[in-house]
Amino acid sequence: MRRRPNDRVQHFRERPSDNPLVLTIGALNTYFQQAGLVHDLPAGNQQAMAAALKG
């Protein structure tokens, strides 16, 4: 069952202590930064990927 975006927003509104907005946005930011790093690397080089993700 797919949830609509408004359902997700309502979920976060109802449980602010379980899902603090600042921490959620920070985690999403980190995830997408790492996804961007991995996307820009040449394909198949796992060692370069690991080095880029470490920092």
Contacts in CASP RR format, 6 or more apart in sequence:
PFRMAT RR
TARGET T0000
AUTHOR 0000-0000-0000
METHOD contacts of the structure
MODEL  1
MRRRPNDRVQHFRERPSDNPLVLTIGALNTYFQQAGLVHDLPAGNQQAMA
AALKG
11 19 0 8 1.000
12 19 0 8 1.000
12 21 0 8 1.000
12 24 0 8 1.000
34 53 0 8 1.000
37 52 0 8 1.000
37 53 0 8 1.000
38 49 0 8 1.000
38 52 0 8 1.000
38 53 0 8 1.000
41 48 0 8 1.000
41 49 0 8 1.000
41 52 0 8 1.000
42 48 0 8 1.000
END
